[in-house]
Amino acid sequence: MDRHTSATWASGATARDAALDVLIPTCNRPAEVAVTLAGLAAQSGPVFRLVVSDQSDGPPAWEHPPVASLLRVLRAQGTAVELHRHLPRRGLAEHRQFALEQARADKVLFLDDDVWLEPGALARMSDALDALDCGFVGMAPQGLSHLNDRRPEQTRTFAPWQGPVTPERIRPGEEGFQRWPLHSAANLTHLSAELGLGPEQWIPYKVAWLGGCTMFRRQALEEVGGFRFWTQLPPEHCGEDVVAQWRVMERFGGAGVLPSGAVHLESPTTVTDRRVEAFDVVLADNPNDAQQRLAESY
């Protein structure tokens, strides 16, 4: 089923053949959610189902008029929409696990609530995941306030995948970990211009991890446990997406997609307590080391 244009918004039909679930966990960000939904409404394909899970202190995002309006647009376009009020808060990893448990499609896109996607970005990621046959692909959100801030020292680690995407092990101190500055500022935007990529061209490249906009093969993510490691973490933590991605990369591989059509809205972060880095605890070689790190953080 094709997504509806305005000529058929009143038809009342909803797509039942979605091969992609878009999962948006959110908290205290109604304005940003509205912009994120506007980006989704501008996608021409593939057909997707939308799941929004809200943990806001006050009313959920969808009770704010701009968000409610965009949800009406998406539904009029034929998008199936699910809204969940998920409380109490048990941390970012638990919230992601809850969202994942609502998914049914073969592909799932975890989209942060402060990321706008350019038209065509969803199709580009979906096509890349099919073509590369790996565990995940993604678009690192770009901060366009840095469009005139070129950082060549941070793009030196850029390495396109030559041939198939293969499994990798990433850990702090290892070579692959040194790629992380690549996704800072507007680095990928500068790389795309330097490479002279055409409108329909895209390049897969090696990543340390991908925050904000990551499309998984759902089976691959679930086979490595999803985010069920949340029980090992205190409610206040960060880096839960890194743990899940590293586990998927070790078995199935993962890749970034250039150009990135994801834009970071550059709002202040809602994750203010970053004392506990999830990978320090969950991926510790020795359980005693994990407990010691937790004790040192509090």
C-alpha positions as CSV (number, residue, x, y, z in Angstrom):
1,M,0.0,0.0,0.0
2,D,1.3,3.4,-1.0
3,R,1.2,6.2,1.6
4,H,-1.8,8.6,1.0
5,T,-1.5,12.0,-0.5
6,S,-3.8,14.8,0.6
7,A,-6.3,13.8,-2.1
8,T,-7.1,10.6,-0.1
9,W,-6.6,11.7,3.5
10,A,-10.3,11.2,4.2
11,S,-10.3,7.6,3.0
12,G,-9.8,6.2,6.5
13,A,-7.5,3.4,5.2
14,T,-4.6,2.3,7.3
15,A,-1.6,0.4,5.9
16,R,-1.3,-3.2,7.0
17,D,1.8,-4.2,5.1
18,A,4.4,-2.2,7.0
19,A,7.9,-3.8,6.9
20,L,9.3,-1.2,9.2
21,D,8.4,-0.1,12.8
22,V,9.6,3.4,13.8
23,L,10.1,3.5,17.6
24,I,10.4,6.9,19.3
25,P,11.0,6.8,23.1
26,T,10.4,10.3,24.5
27,C,10.5,12.4,27.7
28,N,9.6,16.1,28.2
29,R,10.2,17.1,24.6
30,P,6.8,17.9,22.9
31,A,8.3,20.6,20.6
32,E,11.1,18.3,19.4
33,V,8.7,15.4,18.9
34,A,6.6,17.6,16.6
35,V,9.6,18.3,14.4
36,T,10.6,14.7,14.4
37,L,7.1,13.6,13.3
38,A,7.1,16.3,10.6
39,G,10.2,14.6,9.1
40,L,8.5,11.2,9.2
41,A,5.4,12.7,7.5
42,A,7.6,13.9,4.6
43,Q,8.9,10.4,3.8
44,S,7.6,8.8,0.6
45,G,8.4,5.3,1.7
46,P,8.7,2.6,2.8
47,V,5.4,2.1,4.6
48,F,6.0,2.2,8.3
49,R,4.2,1.8,11.6
50,L,4.9,4.3,14.3
51,V,5.2,3.6,18.0
52,V,5.7,6.5,20.4
53,S,6.4,5.8,24.1
54,D,6.3,8.8,26.5
55,Q,7.7,9.2,30.0
56,S,7.2,12.9,30.5
57,D,6.7,14.5,33.9
58,G,3.5,16.2,32.7
59,P,1.1,15.4,29.9
60,P,2.4,13.1,27.2
61,A,3.7,14.7,24.0
62,W,0.6,13.8,22.0
63,E,-1.6,16.1,24.2
64,H,0.3,19.1,22.8
65,P,-1.4,20.6,19.7
66,P,1.6,20.5,17.3
67,V,2.2,16.8,18.1
68,A,-1.5,16.0,17.9
69,S,-1.7,17.7,14.5
70,L,1.3,15.7,13.1
71,L,-0.1,12.5,14.4
72,R,-3.4,13.3,12.5
73,V,-1.4,13.9,9.3
74,L,0.4,10.5,9.7
75,R,-2.8,8.7,10.3
76,A,-4.4,10.4,7.3
77,Q,-1.5,9.2,5.3
78,G,-2.3,5.6,6.3
79,T,0.3,5.2,9.0
80,A,-0.7,2.9,11.9
81,V,0.2,4.8,15.1
82,E,0.5,3.4,18.6
83,L,0.9,5.7,21.7
84,H,2.1,4.4,25.0
85,R,2.4,6.1,28.4
86,H,5.2,4.1,29.9
87,L,5.8,4.8,33.6
88,P,7.5,4.6,36.1
89,R,10.9,5.4,34.6
90,R,13.4,2.7,35.0
91,G,16.1,4.1,32.7
92,L,16.9,4.6,29.0
93,A,17.7,0.9,28.4
94,E,14.4,-0.3,29.9
95,H,12.5,2.3,27.9
96,R,14.1,1.1,24.7
97,Q,13.4,-2.5,25.6
98,F,9.7,-1.6,26.1
99,A,9.6,0.1,22.7
100,L,11.3,-2.9,21.1
101,E,8.7,-5.3,22.6
102,Q,6.0,-3.4,20.8
103,A,7.6,-4.0,17.4
104,R,6.3,-6.5,14.9
105,A,8.1,-5.7,11.6
106,D,11.3,-7.2,10.2
107,K,13.0,-3.8,10.5
108,V,13.0,-1.4,13.4
109,L,14.2,2.2,13.4
110,F,15.1,3.6,16.8
111,L,14.7,7.4,16.2
112,D,15.5,9.9,18.9
113,D,12.9,12.5,19.7
114,D,15.1,15.3,18.6
115,V,16.0,14.2,15.0
116,W,14.5,15.4,11.8
117,L,14.9,13.3,8.7
118,E,15.1,14.7,5.2
119,P,12.7,13.3,2.6
120,G,14.1,10.1,1.2
121,A,16.2,9.3,4.3
122,L,14.0,6.4,5.5
123,A,14.0,4.8,2.0
124,R,17.8,5.2,1.8
125,M,18.4,3.4,5.2
126,S,15.9,0.7,4.3
127,D,17.5,0.1,0.9
128,A,21.0,0.1,2.6
129,L,19.9,-2.5,5.1
130,D,18.6,-4.8,2.4
131,A,21.7,-4.3,0.2
132,L,24.3,-4.8,2.9
133,D,22.5,-7.6,4.7
134,C,24.0,-6.7,8.1
135,G,22.7,-6.2,11.6
136,F,22.0,-2.4,11.4
137,V,22.6,0.7,9.4
138,G,22.1,4.3,10.5
139,M,22.5,8.0,9.9
140,A,24.4,10.0,12.5
141,P,22.4,13.2,13.2
142,Q,24.2,16.3,12.0
143,G,24.4,19.6,13.9
144,L,24.0,22.1,11.1
145,S,25.0,25.0,13.4
146,H,28.5,23.6,12.6
147,L,28.1,23.8,8.9
148,N,31.0,26.3,8.7
149,D,33.0,24.4,11.3
150,R,35.2,22.0,9.4
151,R,37.1,19.5,11.5
152,P,39.5,17.5,9.3
153,E,41.2,16.0,12.3
154,Q,38.0,14.3,13.2
155,T,37.3,12.9,9.8
156,R,40.6,11.1,9.3
157,T,39.1,7.8,10.5
158,F,36.5,7.7,7.8
159,A,36.7,4.3,6.1
160,P,34.1,3.1,3.6
161,W,33.2,-0.5,3.6
162,Q,34.8,-2.2,0.7
163,G,32.8,-5.3,-0.1
164,P,30.5,-6.9,2.4
165,V,29.9,-5.5,5.9
166,T,31.5,-8.0,8.3
167,P,31.3,-8.4,12.1
168,E,33.5,-6.2,14.3
169,R,34.4,-6.0,17.9
170,I,34.5,-2.5,19.3
171,R,35.8,-1.6,22.8
172,P,37.4,1.5,24.3
173,G,41.1,1.6,23.5
174,E,40.7,-0.5,20.4
175,E,41.2,0.9,16.9
176,G,37.6,0.9,15.9
177,F,36.7,3.0,18.9
178,Q,38.7,5.8,17.6
179,R,36.1,6.5,14.9
180,W,33.7,8.1,17.4
181,P,34.6,11.8,16.6
182,L,33.5,11.2,13.0
183,H,29.9,11.8,14.1
184,S,30.6,15.1,15.8
185,A,29.4,18.5,14.6
186,A,28.6,18.4,10.9
187,N,31.5,16.2,9.9
188,L,29.4,13.9,7.7
189,T,27.9,16.8,5.8
190,H,31.4,18.0,5.0
191,L,32.5,14.5,3.9
192,S,29.5,14.1,1.6
193,A,30.3,17.4,-0.1
194,E,34.0,16.5,-0.5
195,L,33.1,13.1,-2.0
196,G,30.7,14.7,-4.5
197,L,27.9,12.3,-3.9
198,G,24.9,12.5,-6.2
199,P,21.2,12.6,-5.2
200,E,20.8,8.8,-5.4
201,Q,24.2,7.8,-4.2
202,W,25.1,6.4,-0.8
203,I,28.2,4.9,0.8
204,P,28.4,2.5,3.7
205,Y,31.2,3.3,6.2
206,K,32.7,1.9,9.4
207,V,31.4,3.2,12.7
208,A,32.3,3.1,16.4
209,W,28.5,3.3,17.1
210,L,25.5,5.3,15.8
211,G,23.4,7.5,18.1
212,G,20.0,8.9,17.4
213,C,18.9,7.1,14.2
214,T,19.6,3.4,13.8
215,M,17.7,0.9,11.8
216,F,18.1,-2.8,12.9
217,R,17.1,-6.1,11.6
218,R,14.8,-6.9,14.5
219,Q,15.8,-10.5,14.6
220,A,19.4,-9.6,14.9
221,L,18.8,-7.2,17.7
222,E,16.6,-9.6,19.6
223,E,19.1,-12.5,19.1
224,V,21.7,-10.5,21.1
225,G,19.2,-9.8,23.8
226,G,17.9,-6.4,22.8
227,F,18.1,-4.0,25.8
228,R,17.2,-6.6,28.4
229,F,20.5,-5.8,30.1
230,W,18.6,-2.8,31.7
231,T,18.3,-4.9,34.9
232,Q,22.0,-4.6,35.4
233,L,21.9,-0.8,35.4
234,P,20.7,1.9,37.8
235,P,17.9,4.1,36.3
236,E,20.3,6.9,35.7
237,H,22.7,5.8,32.9
238,C,23.8,6.6,29.4
239,G,25.2,4.7,26.4
240,E,22.6,1.9,26.4
241,D,22.4,2.2,22.6
242,V,26.1,1.6,22.3
243,V,25.9,-1.7,24.2
244,A,23.1,-3.0,21.9
245,Q,24.9,-1.9,18.8
246,W,28.3,-3.4,19.8
247,R,26.6,-6.8,20.5
248,V,24.9,-6.7,17.1
249,M,28.1,-5.6,15.3
250,E,30.0,-8.6,16.8
251,R,27.6,-11.1,15.3
252,F,26.1,-9.4,12.2
253,G,28.1,-6.2,11.5
254,G,26.9,-2.6,11.2
255,A,27.4,0.4,9.0
256,G,26.8,4.1,8.7
257,V,25.1,5.5,5.6
258,L,26.6,8.6,3.9
259,P,25.1,11.1,3.2
260,S,23.3,11.4,6.4
261,G,19.9,12.8,6.0
262,A,19.4,13.1,9.8
263,V,19.5,16.5,11.5
264,H,20.0,16.9,15.2
265,L,17.8,19.6,16.6
266,E,20.5,20.7,19.1
267,S,18.1,21.1,22.0
268,P,19.6,20.7,25.5
269,T,20.0,17.0,26.5
270,T,17.5,15.4,28.8
271,V,20.1,12.9,29.9
272,T,21.9,15.0,32.6
273,D,23.3,12.2,34.8
274,R,26.0,10.4,32.8
275,R,28.0,9.0,35.7
276,V,27.2,5.4,34.6
277,E,28.3,4.5,31.1
278,A,26.3,1.3,30.2
279,F,29.2,-0.5,28.4
280,D,31.4,-0.1,31.5
281,V,29.0,-2.2,33.5
282,V,27.3,-4.5,31.0
283,L,30.3,-5.4,29.0
284,A,32.8,-5.6,31.8
285,D,35.1,-8.6,31.6
286,N,34.8,-9.2,35.3
287,P,31.4,-8.9,37.1
288,N,33.3,-7.6,40.2
289,D,34.7,-4.8,38.0
290,A,31.2,-3.8,37.0
291,Q,30.1,-3.6,40.6
292,Q,33.1,-1.6,41.5
293,R,32.4,0.9,38.7
294,L,28.8,1.3,39.9
295,A,30.0,1.9,43.5
296,E,32.5,4.5,42.3
297,S,29.8,6.3,40.4
298,Y,27.6,6.9,43.4
